[in-house]
Amino acid sequence: MALVEQPRPATDAGAPVRTHPFAPPCHASGRERELLLDCLASDRWSSFRAGTAGMDVRQVGTLTSAEAAEQGPLALPFLGGQYVRAFEARFAEHAGVPFAVSANSGTSGLIMALGALRLGPGDEVLVPCMSFHATATAVLFFNSVPVFVEVDPATLCLDPADAEAKITGRTRAILVVHLGGNTADMDAILDLGRRRSLPVIEDCAQALGSGYKGRRAGSMGDLGVFSLNEMKTITAGEGGVVATHDPDLALRARLIRNHGEALTEDDWSDEDLVDLVGMNFRLTELQAAVALAQLETLDERNRQRRENALYLIERLRRHPELIPPRIDEGTEYACYAVKWRYLPGPGMPDRDALAQALGREGIPVVPGYRRLMHQNPLFSRRIAYGRDGCPYTPPYHPGGLRYGTGACPRSEEINGQLLWFLHVNPPNTREDMDDVVRAFDKVLGR
C-alpha cells in the first residue's frame, strides 16, 4: 500500500517566529517576599495541631473562615496558624462562601470534598471524561467508582444530558469540571442535582475567579475545589482549597484534613464517623503566606489573562479551521488556557503536525490530552487496589462499568482535535500574543 505523505507546514525554512520562552504562570506580583519573610521570622512555619485543646470540635470546626481568622495566631491550632486562617478568610470572601478549607493540593481537596459527602464502596460519581486524571482517581479513594460522561463539544465541560442518561440507582454525586477557565452549564447541572437528589462538586482547578451569572465558580454546588499548583492562576507551589456554604461539610473537610478521627467523641453516631479517616492534608504557613499575597493580585492577573485570551481568539478567527470554546452568556471567563478544536481542510497539516510545526516556531502548544481519563489502564483494565478488580467488581460494585476507548466516543473525537495554548498568563503581554498569531499565520500559510 502506498504511503500518503503528510502535507508539509510552511515552517520548513526560515528563522522561527520566536526564540525566547514565554513567561511561566508562577511569578511574584505583589507582597510574596514581604509575607514570606515575615512568616520565616515568626518561627511558626506550620501551626497545625491534631487537637482542639479541650474545645468542642464541632464548635471549632464550624467557625466561618472569617471568624477563625479573627482569633490569635496560636488560638486555634486545629484550624492552622495565622497565615492559613488569613488566607482562608480572604479566599472565602473572594469566592462568595463562608467556609474555605485549605489543603496541600487540589487532589487532596477533592478527596476531602468527596469524603465530606460520605461516599462509600460501590457508589458512583458522574465525572466528565476530559480532565486531569486526579478528578477521577480521587473517587477511588473511598472505593467508589467514576462513571465517565461526555463533554459538550462547544464548551468542553460536562454535558448535562449525557450525565442524566448515565444516572443509576448507585449514583451519589456529580463532579463537574470548569475546564480551561470556562464554566459548565450550571443551571442545567444544578437542576439535575436537585431533581435527582445528587450533590454537586465543582472542580475549579483551572477556573479560580471564573463566574457564572453573577456567582463565582466553586460557590454554586455543594462544594468547590481549587488548586494552587505551580501552573495554576495563583500558586503556593502546591496547595488547594475546598469552598462550601455548608458548616457540616466544612467540619468534615477540616476533620479529614487534620487527623480528625482523634477528635471524634464516643457519642458520635456511626453516620457521623463514616469516611472520617483523618489524613495530613495541611497547608503550611509558608505556603499560605505566598498564597495570600498571590490572592491579593488575582483579579488583576485574571484581567490580563482574559485580555490576552480574547485578543488571541479574535486575531485567529481568520483561520476558520480553529474553533475556540464557546463562552456562554453570563460566563465570566478567567482563561487558564485557550483550547481550540482544529478541523483542517484538504492539504492542511493534521493536528499533531501542526503542533510540532508551531513548536519549531517557538510557540509551545499542547495537542490535547494524551488520553482521556476513561482510557487510562487504571480504568480500562480495572486495576486499582490489588489485582482482583477492586473497586470495579463485586463485592464493591456489580460490574458492567464501561471504560476504555469507545466509552465516550464524541469526547474521544474532540480530544483528537484539540490544541491548547497555556501562556496567556501575565506577565505575558499582547506583543507575546502577536508572536502566536504570526506563527499560526506562517504555519497555516496565511
C-alpha positions in Angstrom: 0.0 0.0 0.0 1.4 3.4 -0.9 2.2 5.8 1.9 0.3 9.1 1.9 2.8 11.9 2.5 1.7 14.4 5.2 1.4 18.0 3.9 4.5 19.9 4.9 3.8 23.0 7.1 5.2 26.3 5.8 7.9 26.4 8.5 10.4 24.1 7.0 12.6 27.1 6.1 13.5 30.4 7.6 14.1 31.7 11.1 11.5 30.8 13.8 9.0 33.5 14.8 10.1 33.4 18.4 13.4 32.4 20.0 12.8 33.2 23.7 10.4 31.4 26.1 7.1 32.7 27.4 6.9 33.7 31.0 5.6 30.9 33.2 2.4 31.4 35.3 4.4 31.1 38.5 5.7 34.6 39.3 5.6 37.1 42.2 3.4 40.1 41.6 2.8 41.6 45.0 3.8 41.0 48.6 5.1 37.5 48.3 8.6 38.3 49.6 7.3 40.5 52.4 4.8 38.0 53.8 7.1 35.0 53.3 9.9 36.7 55.2 7.5 37.7 58.0 6.4 34.1 58.3 10.0 32.9 58.3 10.9 35.4 61.1 7.9 34.2 63.2 9.4 30.7 63.6 5.9 29.3 63.1 6.0 27.6 59.7 3.1 25.3 60.4 1.0 25.9 63.4 -1.4 23.0 62.9 -2.0 20.5 65.7 -4.2 17.5 65.7 -6.3 18.6 68.6 -8.5 21.4 69.9 -7.0 22.0 73.4 -10.2 20.8 75.1 -12.6 23.0 73.0 -15.6 21.3 71.4 -14.6 20.1 67.9 -18.0 20.8 66.4 -17.8 24.4 67.6 -14.3 24.9 66.3 -14.8 23.0 63.1 -17.9 25.0 62.1 -16.4 28.5 62.6 -16.6 30.5 59.4 -13.3 31.3 57.8 -13.7 35.0 58.8 -14.4 34.0 62.4 -11.4 31.7 62.6 -9.1 34.4 61.2 -10.1 36.8 64.0 -8.5 34.6 66.6 -4.9 34.9 67.8 -2.0 33.3 65.8 -1.9 30.2 68.1 -5.5 30.2 69.3 -7.0 27.5 67.0 -4.2 25.0 66.1 -6.7 22.5 64.7 -7.5 25.1 62.0 -3.9 26.1 61.4 -1.9 29.2 62.1 -2.2 32.9 61.4 -1.4 32.8 57.6 -3.5 29.7 56.9 -6.5 31.3 58.5 -5.9 34.7 56.9 -5.6 33.1 53.5 -8.8 31.1 54.0 -10.8 34.1 55.1 -9.7 36.2 52.1 -10.3 33.2 49.8 -13.8 32.6 51.2 -14.7 36.3 50.8 -13.5 36.3 47.2 -15.3 33.0 46.3 -18.6 34.2 48.0 -18.8 31.4 50.6 -18.5 31.4 54.4 -16.1 28.4 54.5 -12.7 27.9 52.7 -10.7 24.9 53.9 -7.1 24.9 52.6 -5.2 21.7 51.7 -1.8 20.6 50.5 -3.0 20.1 46.9 -6.1 20.2 44.8 -6.2 16.4 44.7 -6.3 16.4 48.5 -9.1 18.9 48.3 -11.1 16.6 46.0 -10.6 13.7 48.5 -11.8 16.0 51.3 -14.9 17.1 49.4 -15.8 13.5 48.4 -15.3 12.3 52.0 -17.4 15.2 53.3 -20.3 13.8 51.2 -19.9 10.3 52.9 -19.3 8.3 49.8 -18.8 4.6 50.2 -17.7 1.5 48.4 -19.5 0.9 45.1 -21.1 4.4 45.0 -21.0 6.0 41.6 -19.8 9.6 40.8 -20.6 11.2 37.5 -17.3 12.7 36.1 -16.6 14.4 32.8 -14.1 12.2 30.8 -12.0 15.2 29.9 -9.9 16.5 32.8 -6.7 15.9 34.6 -6.8 12.3 36.0 -7.0 13.4 39.6 -10.6 14.3 39.1 -11.4 10.6 38.7 -8.7 9.0 40.8 -9.9 10.9 43.9 -13.1 9.0 43.7 -11.3 5.7 44.1 -10.0 6.8 47.5 -13.3 5.7 49.0 -13.7 2.6 46.8 -16.3 4.5 44.9 -16.2 4.5 41.1 -16.3 7.2 38.5 -18.9 7.0 35.7 -17.5 9.0 32.7 -19.7 11.5 31.0 -19.3 13.1 27.5 -18.3 16.8 27.3 -20.2 19.5 25.4 -18.3 20.0 22.1 -18.6 23.8 22.4 -17.6 24.4 26.0 -15.6 21.2 26.7 -17.4 20.9 30.0 -19.7 18.2 31.3 -22.7 17.5 29.1 -25.8 17.6 31.4 -27.9 15.5 29.0 -25.3 12.7 28.9 -24.9 12.9 32.7 -28.6 12.4 33.3 -28.6 9.4 30.9 -25.9 7.8 33.0 -27.6 8.1 36.4 -28.3 4.7 38.1 -29.5 3.7 41.4 -25.9 3.8 42.6 -25.2 7.4 41.6 -24.3 9.5 44.6 -22.8 12.7 43.3 -22.0 14.9 40.2 -18.4 16.1 39.9 -18.3 18.9 37.2 -15.1 20.5 35.9 -14.9 24.1 34.7 -12.3 23.3 32.1 -9.8 25.9 30.9 -11.5 28.6 32.9 -14.7 28.3 31.0 -17.8 27.4 33.1 -20.1 24.4 32.6 -23.9 24.8 32.2 -24.5 25.1 35.9 -28.2 25.9 35.6 -28.8 22.6 33.9 -26.4 20.7 36.3 -27.8 22.2 39.5 -31.3 21.5 38.2 -30.3 17.9 37.6 -28.8 17.6 41.0 -31.9 19.0 42.7 -34.3 16.7 40.7 -32.3 13.6 41.3 -31.1 14.5 44.9 -27.5 14.4 43.9 -24.9 16.8 45.5 -22.7 18.7 43.1 -18.9 19.2 43.4 -17.2 21.8 41.2 -13.6 21.1 40.2 -12.3 24.6 39.7 -8.6 23.8 39.4 -8.5 25.7 36.1 -11.2 28.3 37.0 -10.2 30.4 40.0 -12.0 33.7 39.6 -14.3 32.5 36.8 -18.0 33.3 37.2 -21.4 32.2 36.0 -24.4 34.5 36.0 -23.2 36.6 38.9 -21.8 33.8 41.0 -18.2 32.6 41.4 -17.1 29.2 40.2 -16.9 26.9 43.2 -19.8 28.7 45.1 -22.7 27.2 43.2 -22.6 23.5 44.1 -22.3 21.9 47.5 -18.5 22.1 47.4 -16.0 23.7 45.2 -12.3 22.6 44.9 -9.4 24.7 43.7 -5.7 24.1 43.0 -2.7 26.2 44.0 -0.3 24.2 41.9 2.7 25.9 40.3 0.9 26.0 36.9 -2.4 27.5 38.2 -3.7 31.0 38.2 -2.3 31.7 41.6 0.1 29.4 43.3 1.7 28.4 46.6 4.0 26.0 44.8 1.5 23.3 45.7 -1.9 23.6 47.5 -5.6 23.5 47.3 -8.8 24.9 48.7 -12.3 23.4 49.4 -15.1 26.0 49.4 -18.6 25.5 50.8 -21.7 27.2 52.2 -22.5 24.2 54.5 -21.0 24.1 58.0 -21.3 20.3 58.3 -19.4 19.8 55.1 -16.8 22.3 56.2 -16.4 20.4 59.5 -16.0 17.1 57.8 -13.5 18.5 55.3 -11.5 20.0 58.2 -11.6 16.7 60.1 -10.3 14.7 57.1 -7.6 17.3 56.5 -6.1 17.1 60.0 -6.3 13.6 61.7 -9.9 14.2 62.7 -10.6 10.7 63.9 -8.6 11.5 67.0 -11.2 14.2 67.9 -14.4 12.3 67.5 -16.5 11.6 70.6 -17.9 8.3 71.9 -21.4 9.6 71.4 -21.0 10.4 67.7 -23.2 8.2 65.5 -21.9 5.7 63.0 -23.2 8.0 60.3 -21.1 10.8 61.8 -18.0 8.6 61.6 -18.3 7.5 58.0 -15.3 8.5 55.9 -13.5 10.4 58.7 -10.2 8.6 58.4 -8.0 11.6 59.1 -5.1 12.5 56.9 -2.4 15.1 56.9 -3.6 17.3 54.0 -2.5 20.5 55.7 -1.1 23.6 54.0 2.0 25.1 55.7 2.2 28.7 57.0 4.9 29.3 54.4 2.7 28.3 51.6 -0.2 30.2 53.0 1.8 33.4 53.2 2.7 33.1 49.5 -0.9 32.2 48.6 -2.3 35.2 50.4 0.0 37.6 48.5 -0.9 35.9 45.3 -4.7 36.1 46.1 -4.3 39.8 46.6 -3.4 40.2 42.9 -5.8 37.6 41.5 -8.3 39.9 39.9 -5.6 41.8 38.0 -4.0 38.5 36.9 -7.3 37.3 35.6 -7.9 40.6 33.8 -4.7 40.2 31.9 -5.4 36.5 31.2 -8.8 37.4 29.8 -7.5 40.2 27.7 -4.7 38.1 26.2 -7.0 35.1 25.6 -9.8 37.1 23.9 -7.2 39.1 21.8 -5.7 35.8 20.7 -9.1 34.2 19.9 -10.2 37.3 17.9 -7.0 37.6 15.9 -7.1 33.9 14.9 -10.7 33.9 13.7 -9.2 34.4 10.3 -8.4 30.7 10.4 -11.9 29.0 10.3 -10.3 25.7 11.0 -9.5 26.9 14.6 -12.7 26.7 16.7 -12.4 28.4 20.1 -14.6 27.4 23.1 -18.0 28.9 23.3 -18.3 31.3 26.2 -21.9 31.3 27.2 -23.8 34.4 28.1 -23.3 35.2 31.7 -19.9 33.4 32.0 -17.0 35.4 33.4 -14.1 33.8 31.5 -11.0 33.6 33.6 -9.0 31.8 31.0 -6.5 29.2 32.2 -5.6 28.0 28.7 -7.0 28.7 25.2 -8.3 25.4 23.8 -9.2 25.2 20.1 -10.7 22.4 18.1 -8.6 22.2 14.9 -10.6 20.9 11.9 -8.1 21.1 8.9 -9.2 21.3 5.4 -7.8 19.4 2.4 -4.0 19.7 2.1 -3.5 21.1 5.6 -1.3 19.5 8.2 -3.0 17.3 10.8 -3.3 18.3 14.4 0.0 16.7 15.6 2.0 18.0 12.6 0.6 21.5 13.3 1.6 21.3 17.0 5.1 20.2 16.0 5.4 23.0 13.5 4.3 25.6 15.9 6.8 24.3 18.4 9.6 24.8 15.9 8.4 28.4 15.6 8.9 28.8 19.3 5.2 28.5 20.2 4.6 25.7 22.7 1.1 24.2 22.2 -0.3 21.0 23.7 -2.1 18.6 21.3 -4.9 17.6 23.7 -4.7 15.0 26.5 -2.5 12.1 25.9 -5.6 10.0 26.5 -8.9 10.7 28.3 -9.4 9.5 31.8 -11.5 6.5 31.0 -8.8 5.3 28.6 -6.2 5.1 31.4 -5.2 1.4 32.2 -6.2 2.0 35.8 -9.8 2.1 34.5 -9.8 0.3 31.2 -8.0 -2.7 32.8 -9.9 -2.3 36.1 -6.7 -2.3 38.2 -6.7 -0.1 41.3 -6.5 -1.8 44.7 -5.0 -5.3 44.3 -5.4 -7.5 41.3 -9.0 -8.6 41.7 -10.8 -5.7 40.2 -11.4 -3.7 43.3 -13.5 -1.4 43.4 -15.0 -2.0 39.9 -16.3 -5.6 40.6 -18.2 -7.5 43.3 -18.4 -7.2 46.2 -17.9 -3.5 45.9 -19.7 -2.9 42.6 -21.8 -5.3 40.5 -19.6 -4.6 37.5 -20.6 -3.7 33.9 -18.9 -0.2 34.0 -17.9 0.9 30.6 -14.4 2.1 30.4 -11.7 2.2 27.7 -11.7 3.5 24.2 -15.3 3.8 22.8 -16.9 4.6 26.2 -17.1 8.3 25.3 -16.7 8.4 21.5 -17.7 12.0 21.0 -15.2 13.3 23.5 -12.5 11.0 22.2 -13.0 12.5 18.7 -12.8 16.0 20.2 -9.7 15.2 22.1 -8.0 14.3 18.8 -8.8 17.8 17.5 -7.6 19.9 20.5 -4.8 22.4 20.6 -4.0 24.2 23.8 -2.0 27.3 24.4 -1.3 28.0 28.1 0.8 31.1 28.1 -2.0 33.7 28.3 -0.9 34.4 31.9 0.8 37.6 32.9 3.5 38.9 32.6 3.0 37.8 29.0 1.6 40.7 27.0 -0.3 41.4 23.8 3.0 41.6 22.0 3.7 38.0 23.1 0.2 37.0 21.7 1.2 38.6 18.4 4.0 36.1 18.1 1.5 33.3 18.5 -0.7 34.8 15.7 2.3 35.3 13.4 3.3 31.6 14.0 -0.2 30.3 13.2 -0.3 32.5 10.1 3.1 31.3 8.9 2.4 27.6 9.5 -1.1 27.7 8.0 0.0 29.7 5.0 -1.8 33.0 5.6 
